[in-house]
């Protein structure tokens, strides 16, 4: 699972992670073209020192948005699994 996560992060947003750990996985529903797919969203906590040498793949993503987890308003988060993952995030300077 970690190998796939590292590959996807590198391919999708061009980021090389310095460290990571598994946070959890939760079921979700993904509606696409009038079909609702049952999926399992997997979340990791990850760390990187800087973004200087990273490039977004224009084929995969248009931008990266970085948010302080302590200031995320979970009422504005659409996915139930993401709301739950954010609620579990270790706040107050926890390091990975």
Phi, psi and omega in degrees: 000317180296322179298316179295318179299313180298318179297314182293320178298317179294315181290316188283316185234005174067029183254132173260114182279143178273324177204160182199160171208151181291131176261314180162176175218142185218150180290154179206169175241136182239101178281131179212120178050055177065014174240136177255117180264136172278123181232168175236112181275130182249133183237141176233153166264134183222157180226143171216147185286320179200170181253008189301319185259014183258142179230135178284135175282117181296341176286338186250319186218152178261337179195166174246134177244123181251131184230140174288119183300335179288345183247005180288128175272105185294344175292340179266359181269125187283320187275126178303321181294323178290321176303315181294316179300316179297322180294336180271348184305130179287108183277183174064047171078016177301135181252147177267000000 
